[in-house]
Amino acid sequence: MCICTIASFNLGKLPANFVAFVSFSTLASYSIHWYLTNADIEITASRTDWLKQHKQIHALFFIVSAVGTGVYLLRLVEYWLYLLPAVGLTVLYSAPKFPHPFFKKLGKYILGKTFLLAAMWTYVTAVLPFFIVHASWEASFYIYVINRFALLFAICILFDIRDRQFDKQTGVKSLITILPMKKIKILFTVFILLNFASSFILYIYSQEIITIIFLALPAVFTYFLYPFAIKSKNDYLFYFILDGLMALTAVLYFIKNVFEMYIQ
């Protein structure tokens, strides 16, 4: 997704150290998040059953990826100012999982759980890459960031609807636990439409029909998955299909580039 951001605007290549840092830090943050998850309380369709039996795998992944994160972070000293917000957002999101009363209470006061996760993904994949290549910010960059955030926020809404009952029971406050379902659907639809609108604006900039297709297609799928996602806790729906839709634009650009190289 980071590479796609740069490639979409023909801004060259991302430094290998940054790509490695994002890969390791993503694995590290997910591994510690799930290692600290209480599988007896936070229950999904099948993932938590696996987690109960294989916590040591998450621990191993975390140790290895944390070492990799540290190594490449030291190689990116000149970018620490830009990386700090990403680290802060990641810590805030997983903080309630840490076994300390302070962090447990923190989860009850983080009102923007949905916003927090979408902002973290957007910052890392659609903002940081511009900073890393020292791009001069243009109007189209801002529209692109809005486009990516709108999609990610809509997908995060579906995840939080799934966790709504558990969040209410544990006192976690978010838009999804506060608003009734009718207003949540309106909010979801607004962000889907925001993705469509920003995709069209970026098409005006690029004059390539492929732009609007690649940027808006994941939102189309997300919209039609809404009635299924609000009734299901199927792990493959959430962790394969919906998570996959976050990266679908990047995958489509990759397939397009490979095809163009092949026919040449």
N, C-alpha and C positions, 0 to 999 in steps of 0.2 A: 504493500500500500504506500509506503514511503517512496519507493522507487517510482511507482506510478505517478505520484504527485509531480516529481521532477520531470519525468518523461513527457507528461501531458503538456508541459510548457516549454519543452526543448531546452532545458537548463543544464544539460550535460549529465554527469554522473555523480552519485553520492559517494563520499569517501568510504572505503571498505571498512574502516574502523567504526564508523557510525552505523553502518548496516549490521555489523557484528554486535555492536552494543545493543541495538534495538532488539535483535534476535535473542541474545542472552538475557537481557533485562525483562523482556516479555515472558520468557519461560520461567525466570526467577519469581516474578510477581505472581503469576498464576500458580506456581508450585507451592509457594508459601501460603497463598490464599486458601488453597484447597487442603493443604496439610493441616491448617489451623481450623478448618471447618469441622464442626461437630456433626458427624454423620448420623447420630441418633436423634438429632433435633431438626437439622435442615435436610429434609428428605426430598429427593427427586425420583424420577421413575426408575432409574437403574444405576445412575452414576454413584450415588452414595453407598449402595451395596458393595460396589467395586472398591470404593474408597476405604471402607471399613477393613477390608482385607489387604490393601496394598498401600497403606500410608507411607511405608518405607520407600516406595518408588518416588512419591512426591518429595520426600526428604532428600533422596539422592539427586533428583533433578534440581532441587533448589541449591544444594551445595555446589554441584558442578556449574550450574548457570550463574550462581552468585560470584564464583571465582572468575568466570568469563566476563561478567558484567564489570567487576572491579578492574580487571586487566585492561579492558577497552575504555573504561571510564578514564583511567590514567592517561590514555593516549589521546583523549579528547579534552584536555585541560582548557584549551582556548575556547571551547564551547560550553563550559560549565554553566555560565550565566543562562544560556538557553535551555540546558538540560534540567536545571533546578526545578522549574514549574512542573515538568513531567514527573520527577521524583516525588514532589510534594503531593500532586494529585493521586499518585499511586498509593502513597502511604496513607493518605486520608481515606481512600476507599477501603483499604484492607485493615485499617487501624482497629475497628470494632472486633476484629477476629483475635487480636492479641490478648493473651490471658492476664490482663491487668485491669483492675476496677476503673482506672482512668480511661482506658481505651474502650471498655464496655459502655461506659456512660457517654463517650463521644459519639457512638453510633446513634444515640437517641436525639442528638442535637444537630446532626448533619441532615438538614432539611432537603438538600438537593442531591439525593443519592442518584437519581436518574440523570440529572444534569452533570453530576460529577464524573460518572463513567463515560458519558458521551463526550464531555469536554476533554477528558484524558486521552481517549482514542483520537479525537480530532486534532488535539495539539501535537501528539506524537507523529501522526501520519500525514497531516495536511498543513501544519504550521512549521514545525521543526525543520522539515526538509528545506524550506525556503531560507531559513536562517543559516542552515549548515552550508549551503552553497552561496551564501552572501548575495542572494537575489535582491534587486531593487523592487520594492513592493509596488504592484500595479493594481488597478481596480479589479481586474479579472481574478487576481489571487484571493481577494476578499470574498468575491462571489463563490469561488471554489471552496473556501473554508466553510462558508454558510451552507453550501450544497452538501458537503460531507457531514457537517454537524447535524443537519436536518435528517439525513438518513440514519445516522448512528443513534440520534435521540429517539427516533421512531422505533428502531429495533430494541433499544434499551427499555422503552415503555412496555414492550411485550414481555421482556424478561421480568420486569418489576411487577407486572400483573400476575405472572406465575408465582412470584414470591410474596404477593400482597398479604395473604392471610398470615404467613409467618412473620412478616415485618410488623404487622399490626400487633401480634401477640407479644413480640419482643420489644415493642415501643419504638421501632425505627420509623422516623418521619420522612416522608417523601411526598411528591405530588400524587403519586399513585395510591398511597395510603390515605391521603387527605380527601382527594376528589372522588365523587361518585362515578360509576362506570360510564354513564352517558357523557359526562364532561371529559373523561379520559379518552373516549373515542373521538370526541371533537378535537382535543389536543393532538392526538395521534394523526388525525386527518389533516390538521393545519400544517404539521411538519412534513407530511407526505407531499402536500401541495407546495410547500416551500422548496422542497427538493426539485419538484417539477419546474417551478418558476425559475429557480437559479440555473437549472440545466438548460432551459431555453435561452437565458441570458448568455450563458457561456457558449451556446451554439451560435449566437449572434456575433460573439467575439471571434470564434474559430471558423465559422462558415462551413463546418463539416458536420453532416447529419449524424455521423458516427458518435460525435460528442454527446448529443442529447440522448441517443440510444444507450450508450454505455453508462452514463451518469444517472439516468432516470429508471432504467430497467430494474435495478435492485429494489427501488422504492415501489415499483409496480408489484413485484412479487411479495414484498413486505405487506403491502396493503391487502392483497388477496389472502394472505396467510393469517390476517388478524382474527377472523372467526374461529380458526383452528387453534391458534396460539392461546387464546383466552380460555379455552376449555381443556387444554392438554398440558401435561407436564413431561411429555416424551423428550428424553434427553437428545435423541437424534434430531428432532425438530429444532431444538434450541441451540445445541452445541455444534451441529453440523450444518443444518440448512440456514437458520437465522444468522449464526456467527459467520457462515460462509458468504451470506449476502453482503456483509460488510466489505469483503474483499473481492466481490464479483467484478466490480469495475476494473480492478487491477488485473484480474485473471483474463477478462475480455481483451484488454489492451495487450496483454502478453500473447494471447492467441493470435490477435490481429498482426502483431509484429513478426511472429514466427511465420505466419502464412505469407506475409509480404516478402520476407527473406527467402522463403521457399520458392515462390513464383519468379523471383528475380534470378 
